[in-house]
Amino acid sequence: MIPTHQGLDTKNWDSSSTIDWPQMLKVLLDVKRTGSIPCYHVTSHKADDTPIDDNRAITWKTYFDDIKQRCLLTADVKLVWVIVEGFMLYWDLVRNS
């Protein structure tokens, strides 16, 4: 549930209440524990929503695949990438410190 910005009648994505903090922590801990995104996780943003140049996508995929392979070979570690972004991520840290 995204709150409405008072006076502007628009969704206020900059409100700390837009993030379900306990749920986000649960998802991240489950990813760390299992090595995959849990089936119960729901997101409103899909990777194909953001266009990217094909050459740039290939370059980044090659770069991250190389890191993943090196981690597996040198440390026997399976690497799983999870991107969590946004300035609101600091809110919970500040609130709980």
N, C-alpha and C positions, 0 to 999 in steps of 0.2 A: 504494500500500500504506500504509494508515493504521496506525501502531503502536498496540498495546494499552497502556493505562495500567496499570502494575503495581499490584496490590492492589485495584483497582476493577473489573477485567475489562471495561473500556469502551474505546471508540476514543478515542485521545488526539489530537484535532484541534489541540492547542496545541503540538505538536512541530514543530520546524523541518524534520524529515524528511518531513512530509506534503506539502511543496511540492517539485516537481521544478524547482529553480532554473534550470538550463540550458534546460529546455524552456519555462518561462515567459518567459525572456528572448528565446528564439527566436520564440515566438508574438508577443510585443510588437514585436520588430524587424520581423517580417513584416507585421504590421498597419501599422506606420509606413511600410514600404516600398511596400506594395501598396494600402493603403486599405481592406482588408477582412480579416475573420477567416479565417485559413487553414483549408482543409477538413480538415486533419489534427488540428485542435484538438478535444479532447474535454473536456467539463465534466460534473460530476455535478449541477450546479445549473442549472435552467432558469428563465427569467424568469417563466413562468406558475406557478412553485412558490410565489411570494410574492403574496398577495392585496393589491390596492390599490383604493381607492375610485375609481369611474369618473371622477368630477369631478376628482379630484386627478391621475389619469393624463392626462386631457385637458389640464389646466393645465400640467403638466410637459412633455408632448409639444409643446404650442404654444410654450412657452418655449424649449426646445432647438431646435425647428425654426426659430424666429426667429433664434437665434444662428447656426445653420448657414447660413441664407440670407444673413445679413449678412456672414459670413466669405466666402461665395462672391462676393457682389456687390462688397464693398469691397476685398478682397485677392486675389480669384480663387483662393481656397483651399478645397479640398474638406475638410470637417470630418468625421471619423469618431470616434464616442464609444466608448471602451473603459473600463469601470469595473473597477478592480482595488482590492479592499478587504481589510482585515484587518490586525491589528497584527503579524502574522508577516512582513509585507512589509519591516519594518525589520531583520529578522534578517540578511538577506544584506548589507544596507548596512553594518551594524555589523561583521559578520564580515569584510568586505573592506576596512574602513577602517584 
